[in-house]
Amino acid sequence: MAAARSRERRLAELTVDEFLASGFESGSGSESESEGAAGAETRRDPDGPGGAPSASQHKGYASEHKDQLSRLKLRDPEFYKFLQENDQSLLNFSESDSSEDEGQQPHSLPETLEEASEEGDEDEDGVSRGLKGKKRDSVPVTLAMVERWKHASKQHLTPRLFHEVVQALRAAVATAQGDQEGAEASKFQVTDSAVFNALVSFCIRDLLGCLQKLLFGKAPKGSSRVQQPSSSPLWGKLRLDVKAYLGSVIQLVACVAETTVAAALLQHVGNSVPYFLTFPRQCRMLLKRMVTLWSTGEETLRVLAFLVLSRVCRHKKDTFLSPVLKQMYITYVRNCKFTSPSALPLINFMQRTLTELLALDTGVAYQHAFLYIRQLAVHLRNAMTTRRKETYQSVYNWQFVHCLRLWCHVLSTMCPSEALQPLIYPLAQVVIGCIKLVPTARYYPLRMHCVRALTLLSERTGVFIPVLPFVLEVFQQVDFNRRPGRMSSKPINFAVVLKLSKVNLQEKAYRDGLLEQLYDLTLEYLHSQAHTIAFPELALPAVLQLKSFLRECKVANYCRQMRQLLEKVQENADHICSRRQRASFGVSSQQAVDAWEKQTREEGTPLTKYYSQWRKLRDREIQLEISGKEQLEDLDFPKIKRPKLGDKKDEDRVEFKDLFDLDSDEDGTTDFSERGMPGSSGAQQRAEDEDEDGSSSSEASHLEDGGPDAEAGLVPLELWLLAQGPEDELQDLQLSEEED
């Protein structure tokens, strides 16, 4: 009884849905027990002998269910009345219906269930695709369809028409990428190249303008303000299609290889920036792709990609500026690992454009500059403390040097800036430490790069940096009078070199290029200080060093260049001294000194005038050198093979072999005066000819053979000794007369 009462209480607590699911069980104990027993029997023997339920069992189930419904009418008349009003079919249950339903095969669940997407059957790109995994028949796109869409869009673009065009573009992009699943799931199918070109051309040229007209109507004349697409009342209907369209455009940028098509596509992307700003996810994908093109694309694509980056960062500095700057800096470092004459202009382009983006916000620029300059200082400190080859290589490489040049360019371009002013001193210390790390002759090219960076930083910021000692020190360390050890085939390009080999240090081209670099660096630094009131004192060490060099150097070409530089520096110093004598203010008056220097800069000095002319000529020489190299690359010049000294001796031995054989064949009757004995007329004539040839090629003989008498003395001496025999008393006397 207690169990029956507990069942009744549980039955009373059931909800309507739970009660219907329980099969209208009765509250009486006997009935529930009998029903439980009957249910147990059916569970124990669900099938008959033949494997299928019997007809008597079906009939028992139907009658049992009718009895439950009749008991429900007595126990809960209100609920029974509710069923009569809302579900009459449940009460009109018959045994025939039960037998028919139960005679059918039972329903079995499929292995995988189909699920509808959450946002109203919309996929992540906002395009309706119904149930996932369901394939649809694709409609092939033709040129007539594209022309019809184009004509209808120009007349009046509708949301439905825009949706169809977007679907066709998605199918075209999927086909271009080789995405078979995406192409099959799309509503349209694009397989013809002519249709693809027509569709992409229509989207790039006309679709954006039609969309703008649909959203806002005619734009007001003279309005330069960018209109936000989300402010249009039709934005809710077009949002998902615009999102899908922008995603397709990004994918199209990644798969287009033709430069002209990619350039037109990037111009279209630049005009679509307001739409990209509405979707942060698509905007991040766009920025990532633009950074890749900015660093590795063709020259035109680099510029267009940077314009897109600049426009996005200008409109949303807080959101995108800092991540874009970080990604661009990392990409810059990765792409300047190797430097060549062809890669150097691209590296300079990345420096200038990255500086332009950093100038958008000085606060963000300070954060990035402080972080990355500190990283450079940490690498330099590790190299100075550990002094191992690995740590030296972490500093003396192109990536480190180009990073120093970048930050010097940033600070010099953004000056004057109160936010970046504190970074000038630590950056200058890092550059000077890089110069002093390994101050050997093999790293003179790296020193030249660092000196140029310091000169730029000092000139633009107005901060005095002691650059001149690092240039004048080279005059004292290199002996320009020493004859080079070997000739070089081509000059050394210091702009794309960091380290010289030991063979390069022995070449004549090394000293020629080094002196030219010293001339350029000295002139550039003194030109940056030519207007200052302290120029005579600042240039005094350079004047003394140049005078010392002219006294010691014996090479006419070197002396001529440095003498010209010395004259211009002294002329500029005299000009500043004459102007200082007419000044009426004191040295302690900083404002008066600044005004005086400003006036001197505007009027010009002899050194600045000379530098402007020299710069034009120098740039023209560089352009001619580059163009000449490009022209010579197509020509195939024959190679000159010079015989070695050993080969020449062997040839001489073969040529004069008969001379030595005469000693055994004849009885000493040979007239050696006719064969070239010293003192004979033939030998004197030959010696005079050799002296004339030796005077014209003395330098070549020094370089190739290592001595002045390698070719003119050794071979005749050997022949004469063998011909005269060991007891010739006049051998040394006649040889010394001929050699002297």
TORLUM-497529 format. One record per residue (C-alpha): x negated, y, z negated; residue in three letters. Coordinates in steps of 0.1 Angstrom, whole numbers. Layout:
// residues N
PT      X      Y      Z  rest
PT      X      Y      Z   Ala
...
// end
This chain:
// residues 740
PT      X      Y      Z  rest
PT      0      0      0   Met
PT    -28     23     -8   Ala
PT    -43     17     26   Ala
PT     -9     25     42   Ala
PT     -6     58     23   Arg
PT    -41     68     33   Ser
PT    -32     60     70   Arg
PT     -1     81     66   Glu
PT    -21    110     52   Arg
PT    -46    108     80   Arg
PT    -18    107    106   Leu
PT     -2    138     91   Ala
PT    -35    156     94   Glu
PT    -39    148    131   Leu
PT    -35    175    158   Thr
PT    -13    170    188   Val
PT    -42    161    211   Asp
PT    -56    137    185   Glu
PT    -22    121    181   Phe
PT    -17    116    218   Leu
PT    -52    101    221   Ala
PT    -45     77    192   Ser
PT    -17     60    212   Gly
PT     13     71    189   Phe
PT      4     47    162   Glu
PT     31     41    136   Ser
PT     26     51    100   Gly
PT     40     18     86   Ser
PT     15     -7     74   Gly
PT     31    -38     89   Ser
PT     35    -23    123   Glu
PT      0     -9    123   Ser
PT    -13    -43    112   Glu
PT      6    -61    139   Ser
PT     -5    -36    165   Glu
PT    -40    -39    152   Gly
PT    -38    -77    155   Ala
PT    -23    -75    190   Ala
PT    -50    -50    200   Gly
PT    -77    -73    185   Ala
PT    -64   -102    206   Glu
PT    -64    -81    237   Thr
PT    -99    -70    229   Arg
PT   -111   -105    222   Arg
PT    -95   -119    255   Asp
PT    -91    -90    279   Pro
PT    -90   -112    310   Asp
PT    -72   -143    318   Gly
PT    -87   -175    330   Pro
PT    -89   -161    365   Gly
PT   -107   -130    354   Gly
PT    -76   -107    358   Ala
PT    -50    -96    332   Pro
PT    -17   -116    333   Ser
PT     17   -102    341   Ala
PT     30   -110    306   Ser
PT      3    -89    291   Gln
PT     12    -60    314   His
PT     48    -63    304   Lys
PT     38    -64    268   Gly
PT     18    -32    271   Tyr
PT     48    -14    287   Ala
PT     74    -25    262   Ser
PT     50    -16    233   Glu
PT     46     18    247   His
PT     83     23    251   Lys
PT     88     13    214   Asp
PT     62     38    204   Gln
PT     81     66    222   Leu
PT    114     56    206   Ser
PT     98     57    172   Arg
PT     83     91    180   Leu
PT    119    104    187   Lys
PT    130     94    152   Leu
PT     99    105    134   Arg
PT     91    138    151   Asp
PT    122    151    170   Pro
PT    106    185    176   Glu
PT     76    171    193   Phe
PT     98    147    213   Tyr
PT    119    177    225   Lys
PT     86    195    235   Phe
PT     76    165    256   Leu
PT    111    165    273   Gln
PT    107    201    282   Glu
PT     71    200    294   Asn
PT     62    165    304   Asp
PT     93    145    314   Gln
PT     72    120    334   Ser
PT     56    107    302   Leu
PT     90     98    287   Leu
PT    104     83    319   Asn
PT     79     55    317   Phe
PT     89     21    333   Ser
PT     74    -13    334   Glu
PT     72    -13    372   Ser
PT     50     19    371   Asp
PT     28      3    346   Ser
PT     24    -29    367   Ser
PT     17    -10    398   Glu
PT     -9     12    381   Asp
PT    -26    -16    363   Glu
PT    -26    -38    394   Gly
PT    -51    -14    410   Gln
PT    -88    -17    405   Gln
PT   -100      2    374   Pro
PT   -119     35    380   His
PT   -157     35    377   Ser
PT   -178     65    370   Leu
PT   -204     76    396   Pro
PT   -241     75    389   Glu
PT   -246    112    393   Thr
PT   -219    138    385   Leu
PT   -215    169    407   Glu
PT   -217    202    387   Glu
PT   -205    235    398   Ala
PT   -229    265    392   Ser
PT   -221    288    363   Glu
PT   -216    321    381   Glu
PT   -186    314    402   Gly
PT   -203    288    424   Asp
PT   -231    312    432   Glu
PT   -267    301    434   Asp
PT   -297    321    421   Glu
PT   -298    342    452   Asp
PT   -261    351    449   Gly
PT   -248    332    479   Val
PT   -218    309    476   Ser
PT   -227    273    482   Arg
PT   -199    254    465   Gly
PT   -209    223    446   Leu
PT   -246    216    445   Lys
PT   -259    190    468   Gly
PT   -230    193    492   Lys
PT   -241    197    528   Lys
PT   -222    218    553   Arg
PT   -223    219    590   Asp
PT   -247    246    602   Ser
PT   -236    270    630   Val
PT   -264    277    655   Pro
PT   -271    314    659   Val
PT   -273    328    695   Thr
PT   -284    360    711   Leu
PT   -248    369    717   Ala
PT   -240    365    680   Met
PT   -269    388    671   Val
PT   -258    414    696   Glu
PT   -223    412    684   Arg
PT   -234    417    648   Trp
PT   -256    446    658   Lys
PT   -228    464    677   His
PT   -203    458    649   Ala
PT   -228    470    622   Ser
PT   -235    503    641   Lys
PT   -198    509    644   Gln
PT   -187    499    609   His
PT   -205    476    586   Leu
PT   -183    455    563   Thr
PT   -193    434    533   Pro
PT   -182    403    551   Arg
PT   -203    411    581   Leu
PT   -233    419    559   Phe
PT   -229    386    542   His
PT   -230    367    575   Glu
PT   -261    386    586   Val
PT   -279    378    553   Val
PT   -270    342    557   Gln
PT   -284    341    592   Ala
PT   -316    358    580   Leu
PT   -320    333    552   Arg
PT   -317    305    577   Ala
PT   -343    321    599   Ala
PT   -368    325    571   Val
PT   -362    289    559   Ala
PT   -370    277    595   Thr
PT   -401    299    597   Ala
PT   -414    285    563   Gln
PT   -406    250    573   Gly
PT   -381    246    545   Asp
PT   -359    217    558   Gln
PT   -336    215    528   Glu
PT   -329    253    528   Gly
PT   -322    253    565   Ala
PT   -298    223    562   Glu
PT   -279    239    533   Ala
PT   -275    272    551   Ser
PT   -244    282    569   Lys
PT   -263    291    600   Phe
PT   -292    276    619   Gln
PT   -319    295    638   Val
PT   -341    274    660   Thr
PT   -348    296    690   Asp
PT   -378    320    688   Ser
PT   -360    346    709   Ala
PT   -331    345    685   Val
PT   -355    347    655   Phe
PT   -372    378    669   Asn
PT   -339    395    678   Ala
PT   -325    388    643   Leu
PT   -356    400    625   Val
PT   -358    431    647   Ser
PT   -321    440    640   Phe
PT   -326    436    603   Cys
PT   -358    457    602   Ile
PT   -346    485    625   Arg
PT   -309    489    620   Asp
PT   -295    470    591   Leu
PT   -308    492    562   Leu
PT   -294    524    578   Gly
PT   -260    508    582   Cys
PT   -261    495    546   Leu
PT   -270    530    534   Gln
PT   -241    544    554   Lys
PT   -217    518    540   Leu
PT   -227    525    504   Leu
PT   -230    563    504   Phe
PT   -215    575    537   Gly
PT   -235    604    553   Lys
PT   -264    616    531   Ala
PT   -263    653    524   Pro
PT   -286    674    545   Lys
PT   -318    686    529   Gly
PT   -315    661    500   Ser
PT   -348    646    490   Ser
PT   -335    629    459   Arg
PT   -334    591    461   Val
PT   -299    577    457   Gln
PT   -295    547    435   Gln
PT   -276    519    452   Pro
PT   -260    509    419   Ser
PT   -241    542    418   Ser
PT   -220    533    448   Ser
PT   -184    519    442   Pro
PT   -191    491    467   Leu
PT   -222    479    449   Trp
PT   -203    452    430   Gly
PT   -193    435    463   Lys
PT   -227    438    480   Leu
PT   -250    432    450   Arg
PT   -255    395    455   Leu
PT   -259    398    492   Asp
PT   -285    426    489   Val
PT   -304    405    463   Lys
PT   -305    376    487   Ala
PT   -315    399    516   Tyr
PT   -345    413    496   Leu
PT   -356    378    486   Gly
PT   -356    368    523   Ser
PT   -376    399    532   Val
PT   -403    391    506   Ile
PT   -406    355    520   Gln
PT   -407    369    555   Leu
PT   -437    391    546   Val
PT   -455    361    533   Ala
PT   -451    340    564   Cys
PT   -456    366    592   Val
PT   -491    364    607   Ala
PT   -489    390    635   Glu
PT   -503    423    624   Thr
PT   -479    445    643   Thr
PT   -449    426    630   Val
PT   -462    427    595   Ala
PT   -468    464    597   Ala
PT   -432    471    608   Ala
PT   -420    448    581   Leu
PT   -440    466    554   Leu
PT   -426    500    566   Gln
PT   -391    485    562   His
PT   -401    473    527   Val
PT   -413    508    519   Gly
PT   -379    522    529   Asn
PT   -361    495    508   Ser
PT   -379    504    476   Val
PT   -347    519    459   Pro
PT   -330    485    464   Tyr
PT   -360    466    450   Phe
PT   -360    488    419   Leu
PT   -325    476    412   Thr
PT   -336    440    408   Phe
PT   -366    437    385   Pro
PT   -373    401    394   Arg
PT   -375    408    431   Gln
PT   -395    439    424   Cys
PT   -421    419    405   Arg
PT   -423    394    434   Met
PT   -428    423    458   Leu
PT   -455    439    438   Leu
PT   -474    406    435   Lys
PT   -473    402    473   Arg
PT   -483    438    479   Met
PT   -514    435    457   Val
PT   -525    405    477   Thr
PT   -521    424    510   Leu
PT   -538    454    495   Trp
PT   -570    434    487   Ser
PT   -572    409    516   Thr
PT   -551    422    545   Gly
PT   -560    440    577   Glu
PT   -568    477    574   Glu
PT   -533    489    584   Thr
PT   -516    464    562   Leu
PT   -538    475    533   Arg
PT   -526    511    536   Val
PT   -490    502    540   Leu
PT   -491    478    510   Ala
PT   -507    505    489   Phe
PT   -479    530    499   Leu
PT   -453    505    486   Val
PT   -472    500    453   Leu
PT   -476    537    449   Ser
PT   -439    544    455   Arg
PT   -427    517    431   Val
PT   -451    529    404   Cys
PT   -441    565    408   Arg
PT   -404    558    403   His
PT   -409    534    373   Lys
PT   -441    542    356   Lys
PT   -431    527    322   Asp
PT   -421    494    336   Thr
PT   -445    486    364   Phe
PT   -476    509    363   Leu
PT   -496    492    336   Ser
PT   -491    456    350   Pro
PT   -498    467    385   Val
PT   -531    485    375   Leu
PT   -542    454    356   Lys
PT   -535    431    385   Gln
PT   -552    455    410   Met
PT   -583    458    388   Tyr
PT   -586    420    385   Ile
PT   -581    416    422   Thr
PT   -607    443    429   Tyr
PT   -633    426    408   Val
PT   -626    392    424   Arg
PT   -629    407    460   Asn
PT   -662    426    454   Cys
PT   -683    396    445   Lys
PT   -701    397    478   Phe
PT   -710    429    496   Thr
PT   -719    433    533   Ser
PT   -718    462    558   Pro
PT   -683    450    570   Ser
PT   -669    445    534   Ala
PT   -683    478    520   Leu
PT   -656    501    536   Pro
PT   -629    478    522   Leu
PT   -644    480    487   Ile
PT   -646    517    489   Asn
PT   -609    518    500   Phe
PT   -599    498    469   Met
PT   -619    521    447   Gln
PT   -601    552    460   Arg
PT   -566    538    460   Thr
PT   -570    523    425   Leu
PT   -582    557    413   Thr
PT   -551    573    428   Glu
PT   -528    550    409   Leu
PT   -548    556    377   Leu
PT   -543    593    381   Ala
PT   -505    589    378   Leu
PT   -507    586    340   Asp
PT   -538    597    321   Thr
PT   -526    578    290   Gly
PT   -523    545    308   Val
PT   -556    552    326   Ala
PT   -574    558    293   Tyr
PT   -562    524    279   Gln
PT   -574    505    309   His
PT   -607    525    312   Ala
PT   -615    521    276   Phe
PT   -608    483    277   Leu
PT   -628    476    308   Tyr
PT   -658    499    301   Ile
PT   -660    482    267   Arg
PT   -662    448    285   Gln
PT   -690    461    306   Leu
PT   -708    473    275   Ala
PT   -704    439    258   Val
PT   -720    421    288   His
PT   -749    446    288   Leu
PT   -754    442    250   Arg
PT   -755    404    253   Asn
PT   -781    407    281   Ala
PT   -802    430    261   Met
PT   -801    409    229   Thr
PT   -805    374    243   Thr
PT   -827    382    273   Arg
PT   -820    351    292   Arg
PT   -816    345    329   Lys
PT   -779    338    326   Glu
PT   -771    370    307   Thr
PT   -792    390    331   Tyr
PT   -772    376    360   Gln
PT   -740    386    342   Ser
PT   -751    423    346   Val
PT   -772    423    377   Tyr
PT   -745    413    402   Asn
PT   -723    431    426   Trp
PT   -692    429    405   Gln
PT   -708    447    375   Phe
PT   -723    474    398   Val
PT   -690    480    416   His
PT   -671    482    383   Cys
PT   -696    509    372   Leu
PT   -691    528    404   Arg
PT   -653    525    401   Leu
PT   -651    540    366   Trp
PT   -676    567    375   Cys
PT   -654    576    404   His
PT   -623    575    383   Val
PT   -637    598    356   Leu
PT   -652    622    381   Ser
PT   -620    624    401   Thr
PT   -596    629    372   Met
PT   -618    655    355   Cys
PT   -610    678    338   Pro
PT   -589    655    316   Ser
PT   -588    657    278   Glu
PT   -577    621    275   Ala
PT   -607    607    296   Leu
PT   -634    631    284   Gln
PT   -645    609    255   Pro
PT   -653    580    279   Leu
PT   -680    599    299   Ile
PT   -708    594    273   Tyr
PT   -703    556    268   Pro
PT   -700    550    305   Leu
PT   -732    570    312   Ala
PT   -750    550    285   Gln
PT   -739    517    301   Val
PT   -752    528    335   Val
PT   -785    539    320   Ile
PT   -788    507    300   Gly
PT   -782    487    332   Cys
PT   -812    506    349   Ile
PT   -835    499    319   Lys
PT   -826    463    315   Leu
PT   -851    449    341   Val
PT   -871    480    354   Pro
PT   -891    462    381   Thr
PT   -897    469    417   Ala
PT   -875    440    429   Arg
PT   -844    457    414   Tyr
PT   -850    492    429   Tyr
PT   -819    489    451   Pro
PT   -798    483    420   Leu
PT   -814    514    404   Arg
PT   -804    534    435   Met
PT   -768    524    431   His
PT   -768    534    394   Cys
PT   -785    567    401   Val
PT   -759    576    427   Arg
PT   -731    568    403   Ala
PT   -746    589    376   Leu
PT   -752    618    400   Thr
PT   -715    617    410   Leu
PT   -704    616    374   Leu
PT   -727    645    364   Ser
PT   -717    667    394   Glu
PT   -679    663    390   Arg
PT   -676    665    352   Thr
PT   -702    692    346   Gly
PT   -720    670    320   Val
PT   -758    670    321   Phe
PT   -771    635    326   Ile
PT   -809    629    328   Pro
PT   -809    613    362   Val
PT   -841    627    378   Leu
PT   -866    607    356   Pro
PT   -853    574    370   Phe
PT   -861    587    405   Val
PT   -895    602    399   Leu
PT   -906    571    380   Glu
PT   -907    552    413   Val
PT   -933    576    428   Phe
PT   -957    566    400   Gln
PT   -950    528    402   Gln
PT   -954    523    440   Val
PT   -986    527    459   Asp
PT   -976    541    493   Phe
PT  -1012    542    506   Asn
PT  -1015    504    504   Arg
PT  -1013    487    538   Arg
PT   -984    464    541   Pro
PT   -990    427    541   Gly
PT   -967    418    569   Arg
PT   -945    434    596   Met
PT   -907    432    593   Ser
PT   -883    426    621   Ser
PT   -856    450    609   Lys
PT   -852    477    583   Pro
PT   -838    470    548   Ile
PT   -802    483    542   Asn
PT   -803    494    506   Phe
PT   -766    500    506   Ala
PT   -758    463    506   Val
PT   -788    450    487   Val
PT   -793    446    449   Leu
PT   -825    427    447   Lys
PT   -855    424    469   Leu
PT   -876    393    474   Ser
PT   -914    392    470   Lys
PT   -918    390    507   Val
PT   -897    422    511   Asn
PT   -921    440    488   Leu
PT   -950    434    512   Gln
PT   -932    447    542   Glu
PT   -937    481    558   Lys
PT   -899    485    561   Ala
PT   -896    483    524   Tyr
PT   -918    514    518   Arg
PT   -901    533    546   Asp
PT   -867    526    532   Gly
PT   -877    532    496   Leu
PT   -892    566    505   Leu
PT   -861    575    524   Glu
PT   -839    565    494   Gln
PT   -861    586    471   Leu
PT   -857    616    494   Tyr
PT   -819    612    495   Asp
PT   -815    607    458   Leu
PT   -837    636    448   Thr
PT   -820    659    473   Leu
PT   -785    649    462   Glu
PT   -792    654    425   Tyr
PT   -810    687    429   Leu
PT   -782    698    452   His
PT   -756    691    425   Ser
PT   -776    713    401   Gln
PT   -787    740    426   Ala
PT   -763    766    414   His
PT   -771    762    377   Thr
PT   -789    790    358   Ile
PT   -815    765    346   Ala
PT   -824    751    380   Phe
PT   -861    763    380   Pro
PT   -868    745    347   Glu
PT   -848    714    358   Leu
PT   -866    711    391   Ala
PT   -901    716    376   Leu
PT   -908    679    370   Pro
PT   -897    671    405   Ala
PT   -920    699    419   Val
PT   -950    686    400   Leu
PT   -944    650    411   Gln
PT   -939    659    447   Leu
PT   -972    679    447   Lys
PT   -990    650    431   Ser
PT   -976    626    457   Phe
PT   -987    649    486   Leu
PT  -1022    650    472   Arg
PT  -1025    613    469   Glu
PT  -1005    600    499   Cys
PT  -1024    595    532   Lys
PT   -995    585    553   Val
PT   -985    614    576   Ala
PT   -948    604    580   Asn
PT   -943    602    542   Tyr
PT   -961    635    535   Cys
PT   -940    653    562   Arg
PT   -907    643    546   Gln
PT   -917    651    510   Met
PT   -934    684    519   Arg
PT   -901    696    535   Gln
PT   -882    686    504   Leu
PT   -907    704    482   Leu
PT   -904    736    502   Glu
PT   -866    736    499   Lys
PT   -867    730    462   Val
PT   -892    758    456   Gln
PT   -872    781    477   Glu
PT   -841    774    457   Asn
PT   -859    779    425   Ala
PT   -872    813    436   Asp
PT   -837    823    446   His
PT   -823    814    412   Ile
PT   -851    832    394   Cys
PT   -845    864    414   Ser
PT   -808    863    405   Arg
PT   -816    856    369   Arg
PT   -837    887    367   Gln
PT   -808    909    377   Arg
PT   -785    893    351   Ala
PT   -774    916    322   Ser
PT   -761    890    297   Phe
PT   -778    868    272   Gly
PT   -783    830    272   Val
PT   -759    826    243   Ser
PT   -730    840    262   Ser
PT   -714    808    276   Gln
PT   -686    825    294   Gln
PT   -709    848    312   Ala
PT   -732    819    322   Val
PT   -702    800    336   Asp
PT   -690    830    356   Ala
PT   -726    835    370   Trp
PT   -729    799    380   Glu
PT   -694    800    396   Lys
PT   -704    830    417   Gln
PT   -737    815    427   Thr
PT   -719    783    438   Arg
PT   -694    803    459   Glu
PT   -722    824    475   Glu
PT   -744    794    482   Gly
PT   -780    787    477   Thr
PT   -808    777    501   Pro
PT   -807    741    489   Leu
PT   -770    738    493   Thr
PT   -771    752    529   Lys
PT   -799    728    537   Tyr
PT   -780    699    521   Tyr
PT   -748    705    541   Ser
PT   -768    704    574   Gln
PT   -788    674    563   Trp
PT   -756    656    553   Arg
PT   -740    660    587   Lys
PT   -771    647    604   Leu
PT   -774    618    580   Arg
PT   -738    608    585   Asp
PT   -743    609    622   Arg
PT   -774    587    620   Glu
PT   -754    561    600   Ile
PT   -726    561    625   Gln
PT   -750    557    654   Leu
PT   -768    529    635   Glu
PT   -735    511    629   Ile
PT   -723    515    665   Ser
PT   -757    504    678   Gly
PT   -756    473    657   Lys
PT   -722    465    671   Glu
PT   -734    469    706   Gln
PT   -766    449    701   Leu
PT   -747    420    686   Glu
PT   -733    412    721   Asp
PT   -768    411    737   Leu
PT   -790    380    738   Asp
PT   -826    392    736   Phe
PT   -854    367    743   Pro
PT   -876    358    713   Lys
PT   -913    367    714   Ile
PT   -935    338    703   Lys
PT   -969    349    691   Arg
PT   -997    323    690   Pro
PT  -1014    316    657   Lys
PT  -1051    320    651   Leu
PT  -1057    282    648   Gly
PT  -1040    276    682   Asp
PT  -1061    303    698   Lys
PT  -1094    287    685   Lys
PT  -1083    253    699   Asp
PT  -1076    269    733   Glu
PT  -1110    285    733   Asp
PT  -1128    252    724   Arg
PT  -1110    235    753   Val
PT  -1119    264    777   Glu
PT  -1156    264    768   Phe
PT  -1160    226    765   Lys
PT  -1182    224    796   Asp
PT  -1206    250    781   Leu
PT  -1215    226    753   Phe
PT  -1219    196    776   Asp
PT  -1246    214    796   Leu
PT  -1271    209    768   Asp
PT  -1272    171    774   Ser
PT  -1270    171    812   Asp
PT  -1297    197    820   Glu
PT  -1332    200    807   Asp
PT  -1329    234    791   Gly
PT  -1330    253    824   Thr
PT  -1297    270    817   Thr
PT  -1297    308    818   Asp
PT  -1278    317    787   Phe
PT  -1279    354    797   Ser
PT  -1255    346    825   Glu
PT  -1232    327    801   Arg
PT  -1228    354    776   Gly
PT  -1259    355    753   Met
PT  -1260    386    731   Pro
PT  -1280    413    747   Gly
PT  -1271    404    782   Ser
PT  -1251    427    805   Ser
PT  -1221    403    806   Gly
PT  -1219    401    768   Ala
PT  -1222    439    764   Gln
PT  -1195    445    789   Gln
PT  -1173    419    771   Arg
PT  -1180    435    737   Ala
PT  -1170    469    751   Glu
PT  -1138    455    764   Asp
PT  -1131    438    731   Glu
PT  -1138    471    712   Asp
PT  -1114    490    733   Glu
PT  -1087    463    728   Asp
PT  -1095    461    691   Gly
PT  -1091    499    686   Ser
PT  -1055    497    700   Ser
PT  -1045    466    680   Ser
PT  -1066    469    648   Ser
PT  -1035    472    627   Glu
PT  -1019    441    642   Ala
PT  -1051    421    638   Ser
PT  -1052    432    601   His
PT  -1017    420    595   Leu
PT  -1018    387    614   Glu
PT  -1053    375    609   Asp
PT  -1062    390    576   Gly
PT  -1095    406    587   Gly
PT  -1109    430    613   Pro
PT  -1131    404    632   Asp
PT  -1107    375    632   Ala
PT  -1104    375    670   Glu
PT  -1132    397    683   Ala
PT  -1160    383    662   Gly
PT  -1154    347    651   Leu
PT  -1150    330    684   Val
PT  -1180    346    702   Pro
PT  -1202    341    670   Leu
PT  -1193    304    670   Glu
PT  -1201    300    707   Leu
PT  -1234    319    703   Trp
PT  -1246    299    674   Leu
PT  -1239    266    691   Leu
PT  -1257    278    723   Ala
PT  -1289    292    706   Gln
PT  -1296    264    681   Gly
PT  -1306    266    645   Pro
PT  -1341    283    650   Glu
PT  -1330    315    666   Asp
PT  -1347    344    646   Glu
PT  -1328    372    664   Leu
PT  -1294    359    654   Gln
PT  -1286    381    624   Asp
PT  -1302    412    639   Leu
PT  -1284    411    672   Gln
PT  -1251    401    655   Leu
PT  -1253    430    631   Ser
PT  -1261    455    658   Glu
PT  -1230    443    678   Glu
PT  -1207    443    648   Glu
PT  -1218    477    635   Asp
// end
